[in-house]
Amino acid sequence: MDHNKPFDAQEWYLCDAQNGDPQRWRTVSLVTAMMGILTRGPHFLDTALQRDQRVIRAVARELSARGLDALSLARYGMRSEVAEIVIGILMIKAVYQGRMGVLPGVDIARWHAALGVPPLQDAPGLPAERSILAYFEKQVLPAIPRIHQWIETAPLDDLVSLTPPHNGELPRATEGTADHGLNEHYTWAVDHFATTFYTGWRTKSLHLALRWLDGEAVPPCPEELMRDRPTSRSETEAEIAKRAVYGEQDAASSEASLAHEMTRHAVGLLRQGRYREAAAVFEFGTRHRPDDPTLRNNLGLCLIPEDPREALRHLQTAEDMGYKAPLTNAYNQMCCFASIGRSRAALNVAESAWNLPVARHTPGVQLWRRKDEGGWELFDCDDTRSCLAGLAASIAAEEGWSDEEATWRARAADRPAVS
């Protein structure tokens, strides 16, 4: 690993994962692996449960041996992410009434019993939106403290397998049963080691990091471990200032958690080739929030492999609504135009998008690329601008437009500084 390169938690993990012995991994890679397994990240979606449990046990032993309490890291630092999955399971089951799988091996009936949350009554087709929202507010939201209680007491294997409590229903709980300081410090540890960009850190983590740099806060693990991930004072201060000026807060609301988990579920369906089912996730979202450009863009993304004309309609609507990632939207539109034989329109979209100001670096996104044998496959793109140029170059090459291909190849190789 080149330590002169910008920090990237996933890249470090993928590099270390080639060595099967976690004792030789960086601390960054250990925490990233634990987060990926518990939250079913993209590198763990299709792995066997037994393998994940075996890996996470080895990872946990090594973290604890280094002085970072792995069980506390999972229970307190990753509590929100694990809870989102359980919330998502309950809601996806309610929305689709058994027409879609939730997660293989998850006993949804036992979860209903353990949480005291009855299933939404079956109805022909999709339940009415109002009924689903009432179910979320009256049944699922009150159960969240009990989900947190399960996370704070369950064995690590049960957190990986999402096994509900063995003794039946969880007792009623109230929020705040856990030590708030534990949550904050272990969440900071997760952000420090496993969240690449400061834009993705929780605000309290940023505050603790700055206080630690000033010698005013005790880190959640030995100082030498903290140095495994370099901490930039200037970037930390800049992100804190931006949030203070623009009033940006953590996306911690239950509605945001639900949207995040439904997005995760849709990505899993896309990777399995279940495009219409993935689109149905966002169709529900757009009915609930018709003016949300992100939901509209994601609906279009899901439809690209199966119905590019319909996908294009949703993507253009998202653009008109002011979707905040215009390069991503442009790339998706290019996929649609290429699929329906309008290569010139695809390159026109690329040219217009290329002239947009370069936004600050944000975490990678899922995009489509064409496979050699035909069809599309989903991939993680860390530089949307470069991916857009690469797609434009390949479209130009297929059309025999050599001058334009050369232009786009050069642009793909050029990565200008971002603001």
KEMIVEX-286173 format. One record per residue (C-alpha): residue number from 1; residue in one letter; x, z, y. Coordinates in steps of 0.02 Angstrom, whole numbers, plus 50000, padded with zeros to 5 digits. Example, Ala and Ser with C-alpha at 12.3 -4.5 7.8 and 13.67 -1.06 7.14 Angstrom:
<recs>
1, A, 50615, 50390, 49775
2, S, 50684, 50357, 49947
</recs>
This chain:
<recs>
1, M, 50000, 50000, 50000
2, D, 50066, 49951, 50171
3, H, 50048, 50107, 50279
4, N, 50073, 50000, 50435
5, K, 49906, 49915, 50403
6, P, 49745, 49986, 50477
7, F, 49671, 50123, 50367
8, D, 49539, 50064, 50243
9, A, 49475, 50194, 50119
10, Q, 49402, 50065, 50000
11, E, 49561, 49962, 49997
12, W, 49666, 50115, 49959
13, Y, 49547, 50164, 49819
14, L, 49545, 49990, 49741
15, C, 49735, 49988, 49745
16, D, 49750, 50159, 49662
17, A, 49610, 50124, 49537
18, Q, 49722, 49998, 49451
19, N, 49817, 50151, 49390
20, G, 49702, 50245, 49272
21, D, 49780, 50415, 49303
22, P, 49695, 50505, 49451
23, Q, 49844, 50624, 49461
24, R, 49941, 50479, 49538
25, W, 49805, 50431, 49664
26, R, 49805, 50470, 49848
27, T, 49684, 50604, 49905
28, V, 49591, 50469, 50002
29, S, 49562, 50374, 49840
30, L, 49502, 50530, 49747
31, V, 49371, 50572, 49879
32, T, 49318, 50390, 49895
33, A, 49296, 50378, 49706
34, M, 49192, 50538, 49701
35, M, 49081, 50473, 49842
36, G, 49064, 50302, 49759
37, I, 49011, 50376, 49592
38, L, 48887, 50502, 49664
39, T, 48807, 50376, 49781
40, R, 48819, 50225, 49666
41, G, 48927, 50128, 49787
42, P, 48959, 49941, 49761
43, H, 49107, 49970, 49644
44, F, 49006, 50086, 49532
45, L, 48834, 50005, 49523
46, D, 48860, 49927, 49352
47, T, 48975, 50055, 49269
48, A, 48921, 50158, 49120
49, L, 48859, 50335, 49152
50, Q, 48979, 50408, 49024
51, R, 49126, 50323, 49109
52, D, 49073, 50385, 49281
53, Q, 49056, 50564, 49217
54, R, 49228, 50554, 49134
55, V, 49309, 50484, 49292
56, I, 49227, 50606, 49410
57, R, 49280, 50754, 49302
58, A, 49461, 50696, 49309
59, V, 49448, 50664, 49496
60, A, 49370, 50835, 49526
61, R, 49506, 50924, 49427
62, E, 49642, 50837, 49527
63, L, 49560, 50871, 49696
64, S, 49540, 51055, 49655
65, A, 49720, 51064, 49594
66, R, 49776, 50996, 49763
67, G, 49676, 51128, 49857
68, L, 49514, 51035, 49899
69, D, 49367, 51116, 49807
70, A, 49288, 50965, 49723
71, L, 49123, 51047, 49675
72, S, 49096, 51109, 49853
73, L, 49145, 50937, 49917
74, A, 49005, 50861, 49811
75, R, 48875, 50996, 49843
76, Y, 48900, 51016, 50030
77, G, 48999, 50867, 50093
78, M, 48896, 50736, 49998
79, R, 48731, 50829, 49995
80, S, 48639, 50712, 50114
81, E, 48695, 50555, 50022
82, V, 48641, 50621, 49851
83, A, 48475, 50683, 49923
84, E, 48443, 50509, 49995
85, I, 48450, 50437, 49820
86, V, 48319, 50559, 49752
87, I, 48209, 50529, 49905
88, G, 48229, 50342, 49881
89, I, 48181, 50355, 49697
90, L, 48020, 50447, 49740
91, M, 47973, 50324, 49876
92, I, 48019, 50165, 49783
93, K, 47914, 50226, 49636
94, A, 47769, 50257, 49756
95, V, 47785, 50089, 49843
96, Y, 47800, 49981, 49689
97, Q, 47696, 50079, 49564
98, G, 47806, 50040, 49415
99, R, 47821, 49854, 49452
100, M, 48008, 49878, 49481
101, G, 48138, 49983, 49394
102, V, 48206, 50128, 49496
103, L, 48373, 50173, 49418
104, P, 48411, 50154, 49233
105, G, 48404, 50320, 49141
106, V, 48322, 50419, 49282
107, D, 48175, 50523, 49220
108, I, 48056, 50502, 49366
109, A, 47916, 50600, 49281
110, R, 48030, 50752, 49265
111, W, 48079, 50735, 49447
112, H, 47897, 50738, 49498
113, A, 47872, 50895, 49394
114, A, 48031, 50982, 49453
115, L, 47993, 50954, 49637
116, G, 47807, 50985, 49624
117, V, 47777, 50812, 49695
118, P, 47637, 50718, 49607
119, P, 47653, 50530, 49588
120, L, 47554, 50424, 49708
121, Q, 47394, 50370, 49622
122, D, 47403, 50196, 49548
123, A, 47312, 50059, 49642
124, P, 47299, 49871, 49617
125, G, 47445, 49784, 49703
126, L, 47545, 49876, 49833
127, P, 47467, 50038, 49896
128, A, 47404, 50036, 50075
129, E, 47542, 50068, 50200
130, R, 47450, 50215, 50275
131, S, 47433, 50295, 50105
132, I, 47620, 50278, 50072
133, L, 47668, 50352, 50240
134, A, 47549, 50499, 50214
135, Y, 47626, 50526, 50042
136, F, 47800, 50527, 50119
137, E, 47752, 50652, 50253
138, K, 47645, 50769, 50148
139, Q, 47732, 50765, 49979
140, V, 47911, 50701, 49993
141, L, 47969, 50780, 50157
142, P, 47921, 50958, 50104
143, A, 48018, 50933, 49942
144, I, 48184, 50896, 50029
145, P, 48239, 51080, 50037
146, R, 48213, 51090, 49848
147, I, 48316, 50932, 49823
148, H, 48455, 51013, 49925
149, Q, 48438, 51171, 49821
150, W, 48461, 51070, 49662
151, I, 48616, 50985, 49733
152, E, 48691, 51154, 49780
153, T, 48670, 51225, 49604
154, A, 48675, 51077, 49482
155, P, 48828, 51042, 49372
156, L, 48932, 50894, 49425
157, D, 48876, 50791, 49274
158, D, 48694, 50814, 49325
159, L, 48731, 50755, 49502
160, V, 48808, 50596, 49429
161, S, 48665, 50564, 49308
162, L, 48528, 50623, 49428
163, T, 48463, 50738, 49291
164, P, 48322, 50847, 49357
165, P, 48323, 51035, 49324
166, H, 48305, 51080, 49141
167, N, 48192, 51232, 49170
168, G, 48045, 51141, 49248
169, E, 47994, 51157, 49428
170, L, 48119, 51212, 49559
171, P, 48061, 51365, 49656
172, R, 48005, 51342, 49834
173, A, 48151, 51340, 49953
174, T, 48178, 51341, 50140
175, E, 48308, 51242, 50234
176, G, 48464, 51335, 50283
177, T, 48494, 51423, 50117
178, A, 48671, 51352, 50112
179, D, 48808, 51408, 50230
180, H, 48796, 51288, 50378
181, G, 48984, 51301, 50404
182, L, 49015, 51244, 50225
183, N, 48908, 51089, 50255
184, E, 49000, 51047, 50415
185, H, 49176, 51073, 50347
186, Y, 49151, 50979, 50185
187, T, 49058, 50839, 50274
188, W, 49210, 50827, 50388
189, A, 49319, 50813, 50233
190, V, 49214, 50669, 50166
191, D, 49218, 50578, 50333
192, H, 49406, 50609, 50352
193, F, 49454, 50541, 50182
194, A, 49317, 50417, 50135
195, T, 49242, 50346, 50296
196, T, 49355, 50209, 50363
197, F, 49289, 50188, 50540
198, Y, 49256, 50326, 50665
199, T, 49090, 50242, 50708
200, G, 49030, 50300, 50536
201, W, 49082, 50482, 50557
202, R, 48956, 50618, 50589
203, T, 48969, 50685, 50767
204, K, 49011, 50862, 50708
205, S, 49154, 50790, 50604
206, L, 49225, 50707, 50759
207, H, 49215, 50872, 50853
208, L, 49301, 50968, 50713
209, A, 49437, 50836, 50700
210, L, 49475, 50849, 50886
211, R, 49477, 51039, 50878
212, W, 49595, 51029, 50729
213, L, 49712, 50914, 50824
214, D, 49710, 51044, 50963
215, G, 49749, 51184, 50840
216, E, 49577, 51262, 50864
217, A, 49497, 51224, 50694
218, V, 49548, 51260, 50515
219, P, 49544, 51104, 50404
220, P, 49442, 51102, 50242
221, C, 49600, 51081, 50137
222, P, 49788, 51108, 50155
223, E, 49869, 51025, 50305
224, E, 49979, 50913, 50197
225, L, 49824, 50838, 50115
226, M, 49746, 50799, 50284
227, R, 49898, 50693, 50326
228, D, 49854, 50573, 50183
229, R, 49736, 50491, 50307
230, P, 49808, 50469, 50483
231, T, 49697, 50539, 50621
232, S, 49696, 50450, 50789
233, R, 49665, 50564, 50938
234, S, 49628, 50416, 51052
235, E, 49499, 50340, 50934
236, T, 49419, 50510, 50901
237, E, 49405, 50547, 51087
238, A, 49339, 50371, 51123
239, E, 49201, 50387, 50993
240, I, 49150, 50560, 51055
241, A, 49145, 50495, 51234
242, K, 49042, 50342, 51186
243, R, 48912, 50450, 51101
244, A, 48907, 50569, 51248
245, V, 48884, 50427, 51373
246, Y, 48760, 50321, 51276
247, G, 48670, 50462, 51188
248, E, 48704, 50392, 51014
249, Q, 48663, 50517, 50877
250, D, 48689, 50527, 50691
251, A, 48560, 50432, 50588
252, A, 48504, 50591, 50500
253, S, 48316, 50578, 50511
254, S, 48215, 50568, 50351
255, E, 48154, 50396, 50401
256, A, 48333, 50336, 50423
257, S, 48379, 50412, 50255
258, L, 48236, 50319, 50172
259, A, 48286, 50155, 50254
260, H, 48466, 50180, 50200
261, E, 48419, 50216, 50019
262, M, 48297, 50069, 50010
263, T, 48436, 49957, 50075
264, R, 48552, 50023, 49941
265, H, 48418, 49989, 49809
266, A, 48392, 49813, 49873
267, V, 48578, 49774, 49864
268, G, 48578, 49832, 49683
269, L, 48433, 49715, 49645
270, L, 48521, 49570, 49732
271, R, 48676, 49596, 49627
272, Q, 48565, 49583, 49473
273, G, 48489, 49420, 49533
274, R, 48318, 49500, 49566
275, Y, 48295, 49419, 49736
276, R, 48107, 49430, 49755
277, E, 48105, 49613, 49707
278, A, 48242, 49649, 49834
279, A, 48144, 49554, 49967
280, A, 47990, 49659, 49927
281, V, 48087, 49814, 49984
282, F, 48105, 49742, 50158
283, E, 47932, 49662, 50160
284, F, 47864, 49840, 50152
285, G, 47984, 49891, 50290
286, T, 47933, 49750, 50406
287, R, 47749, 49796, 50386
288, H, 47790, 49973, 50436
289, R, 47910, 49923, 50577
290, P, 47869, 49743, 50626
291, D, 47984, 49745, 50778
292, D, 48140, 49801, 50685
293, P, 48266, 49655, 50686
294, T, 48378, 49734, 50553
295, L, 48238, 49741, 50425
296, R, 48192, 49561, 50469
297, N, 48373, 49502, 50448
298, N, 48388, 49592, 50282
299, L, 48226, 49514, 50220
300, G, 48299, 49343, 50260
301, L, 48462, 49387, 50172
302, C, 48368, 49428, 50011
303, L, 48277, 49261, 50012
304, I, 48428, 49147, 50040
305, P, 48463, 49108, 49856
306, E, 48281, 49075, 49811
307, D, 48189, 49014, 49966
308, P, 48312, 48965, 50105
309, R, 48177, 48890, 50217
310, E, 48076, 49052, 50217
311, A, 48238, 49150, 50237
312, L, 48284, 49047, 50390
313, R, 48117, 49087, 50471
314, H, 48148, 49274, 50455
315, L, 48328, 49260, 50512
316, Q, 48281, 49163, 50668
317, T, 48148, 49293, 50705
318, A, 48280, 49429, 50690
319, E, 48391, 49332, 50810
320, D, 48248, 49318, 50935
321, M, 48221, 49507, 50921
322, G, 48401, 49538, 50971
323, Y, 48479, 49582, 50804
324, K, 48634, 49684, 50846
325, A, 48754, 49590, 50729
326, P, 48737, 49409, 50788
327, L, 48886, 49345, 50688
328, T, 48808, 49412, 50527
329, N, 48642, 49332, 50571
330, A, 48728, 49167, 50612
331, Y, 48820, 49168, 50446
332, N, 48656, 49197, 50354
333, Q, 48573, 49054, 50448
334, M, 48719, 48941, 50402
335, C, 48689, 48980, 50218
336, C, 48507, 48925, 50239
337, F, 48549, 48764, 50330
338, A, 48682, 48720, 50202
339, S, 48558, 48751, 50060
340, I, 48427, 48633, 50132
341, G, 48552, 48495, 50169
342, R, 48569, 48519, 50356
343, S, 48757, 48536, 50368
344, R, 48766, 48482, 50550
345, A, 48642, 48618, 50600
346, A, 48748, 48745, 50504
347, L, 48905, 48698, 50601
348, N, 48809, 48699, 50765
349, V, 48756, 48879, 50729
350, A, 48937, 48922, 50688
351, E, 49000, 48845, 50850
352, S, 48874, 48941, 50954
353, A, 48914, 49105, 50866
354, W, 49101, 49078, 50883
355, N, 49087, 49081, 51072
356, L, 49003, 49252, 51072
357, P, 49109, 49400, 51131
358, V, 49203, 49483, 50988
359, A, 49122, 49651, 50955
360, R, 49216, 49807, 50905
361, H, 49263, 49818, 50721
362, T, 49123, 49884, 50611
363, P, 49116, 49922, 50425
364, G, 49100, 49778, 50303
365, V, 48935, 49692, 50266
366, Q, 48862, 49606, 50113
367, L, 48853, 49417, 50129
368, W, 48821, 49270, 50012
369, R, 48949, 49143, 49957
370, R, 48926, 48992, 49847
371, K, 48993, 48998, 49670
372, D, 49093, 48854, 49596
373, E, 48963, 48831, 49459
374, G, 48820, 48829, 49584
375, G, 48708, 48964, 49655
376, W, 48757, 49113, 49762
377, E, 48846, 49278, 49737
378, L, 48850, 49431, 49848
379, F, 49018, 49492, 49915
380, D, 49084, 49622, 50036
381, C, 49151, 49545, 50197
382, D, 49265, 49653, 50304
383, D, 49283, 49524, 50445
384, T, 49122, 49430, 50481
385, R, 49205, 49316, 50608
386, S, 49334, 49258, 50481
387, C, 49202, 49238, 50345
388, L, 49095, 49132, 50462
389, A, 49243, 49018, 50500
390, G, 49282, 49003, 50315
391, L, 49103, 48954, 50274
392, A, 49104, 48824, 50414
393, A, 49266, 48752, 50347
394, S, 49196, 48735, 50171
395, I, 49038, 48651, 50235
396, A, 49142, 48528, 50337
397, A, 49252, 48493, 50185
398, E, 49101, 48452, 50076
399, E, 49042, 48328, 50208
400, G, 49214, 48249, 50226
401, W, 49228, 48300, 50409
402, S, 49416, 48327, 50402
403, D, 49445, 48360, 50587
404, E, 49312, 48495, 50593
405, E, 49374, 48568, 50430
406, A, 49549, 48584, 50504
407, T, 49478, 48667, 50661
408, W, 49381, 48795, 50561
409, R, 49525, 48829, 50441
410, A, 49634, 48869, 50591
411, R, 49500, 48981, 50663
412, A, 49479, 49072, 50497
413, A, 49664, 49112, 50497
414, D, 49659, 49176, 50675
415, R, 49597, 49355, 50696
416, P, 49589, 49397, 50881
417, A, 49599, 49577, 50938
418, V, 49431, 49664, 50952
419, S, 49371, 49771, 51094
</recs>
